[in-house]
Amino acid sequence: MRQWRVTCGGSTGIGISVRRVADSVAVVAVRGEIDSSNSDPLFDALLAALPETTRVIADLSDVTFCGSSGLRTLLLVSEECADRGTGFLLVPSPVVRRAVEVCRLGQVLRLAAADDTVTKLLTGLS
């Protein structure tokens, strides 16, 4: 399992942890607030998870704020995944889920069910 952590600056900073949990699955866990000051490093971390994966799970369950820059980043990564044939699934916090719903992005961004966790999703892969 390959894993690395990134701490980004910005107004409050975010923590990003990327790990491979199976041969072709990467989990990118994010915590904190996603805004214009740190959405670029998030984009870079999500893109770095793509090589040699068939599925990327973005664990946003510990995200406390997601501004329009964060949503834009998720949309861009979703498009890149679609171009590569890579699955992209968000495990959102209530804040992220609400932002996606308010902006009517649920048809574009695939969200896990409200009661799903990364552990539950990975157990289902076996």
C-alpha positions in Angstrom: 0.0 0.0 0.0 1.4 3.4 -1.1 0.4 6.3 1.1 1.4 10.0 1.3 0.1 13.0 3.1 -0.1 16.6 2.0 -0.9 19.6 4.2 -1.9 22.7 2.2 -1.9 26.2 3.3 -4.7 28.6 2.6 -7.0 30.3 4.9 -7.5 27.2 7.1 -5.6 24.5 5.3 -6.7 21.0 4.4 -5.2 17.6 5.0 -5.0 15.2 2.1 -4.0 11.5 2.5 -3.8 9.3 -0.6 -3.5 5.5 -0.3 -3.9 2.5 -2.5 -6.1 -0.1 -0.8 -6.2 -2.6 -3.6 -4.3 -3.1 -6.8 -6.5 -0.8 -8.7 -8.3 1.3 -6.1 -7.1 4.6 -4.6 -8.7 6.4 -1.6 -8.1 10.2 -1.3 -9.1 11.3 2.1 -9.6 15.1 2.7 -10.3 17.0 5.9 -10.8 20.6 6.6 -12.1 23.4 4.4 -11.8 23.4 0.6 -11.6 26.9 -0.9 -9.8 28.8 -3.6 -6.6 28.9 -1.6 -6.2 25.1 -1.6 -8.2 23.6 -4.4 -5.2 23.4 -6.7 -3.2 21.0 -4.4 -6.4 19.0 -4.0 -6.7 18.7 -7.8 -3.0 17.6 -8.0 -3.5 15.0 -5.3 -6.6 13.6 -7.0 -4.9 13.4 -10.4 -1.8 11.8 -8.9 -4.1 9.0 -7.7 -5.3 8.2 -11.2 -2.4 6.2 -12.8 -2.9 2.5 -12.6 -6.3 2.7 -10.9 -9.7 1.7 -12.1 -11.5 3.5 -9.2 -10.8 6.5 -7.1 -12.8 7.1 -3.9 -12.7 10.7 -2.6 -13.4 10.5 1.1 -14.8 14.0 1.9 -16.5 12.9 5.1 -14.3 15.2 7.2 -14.7 18.3 4.9 -16.3 21.1 6.8 -16.6 23.6 3.9 -16.6 23.2 0.2 -16.7 26.4 -1.9 -17.2 26.8 -5.6 -13.5 26.2 -6.3 -13.7 22.8 -4.5 -16.8 21.9 -6.6 -15.0 22.9 -9.7 -12.0 20.7 -8.8 -14.3 17.7 -8.2 -16.0 18.3 -11.6 -12.6 18.5 -13.4 -11.4 15.3 -11.8 -14.7 13.6 -12.6 -14.2 14.6 -16.2 -10.6 13.3 -16.3 -11.8 10.0 -14.7 -14.5 9.6 -17.3 -12.0 10.2 -20.1 -9.7 7.5 -18.7 -12.5 5.1 -17.9 -11.8 5.4 -14.2 -14.6 5.3 -11.6 -14.9 8.3 -9.4 -17.0 8.2 -6.2 -17.4 10.8 -3.5 -18.1 9.9 0.1 -19.3 13.4 1.1 -19.8 15.1 4.4 -23.3 16.6 4.9 -21.7 20.0 3.9 -20.4 18.6 0.6 -23.6 16.7 -0.1 -25.6 19.9 0.4 -23.2 21.9 -1.8 -23.6 19.3 -4.6 -27.4 19.3 -4.2 -27.7 23.1 -4.1 -25.7 23.4 -7.3 -27.6 20.6 -8.9 -24.4 18.6 -9.6 -25.8 15.2 -8.5 -26.2 14.2 -12.2 -22.5 14.8 -12.8 -20.8 13.9 -9.5 -21.5 10.4 -8.2 -22.2 10.4 -4.5 -22.1 7.4 -2.1 -25.3 6.8 -0.2 -25.7 8.9 3.0 -25.0 5.8 5.2 -22.0 4.6 3.2 -18.5 4.9 4.6 -15.2 4.2 2.8 -14.8 1.0 4.9 -18.2 -0.2 3.9 -17.5 0.5 0.2 -14.2 -1.3 0.3 -15.7 -4.3 2.0 -18.1 -4.5 -0.9 -15.2 -4.7 -3.4 -14.1 -8.1 -2.1 
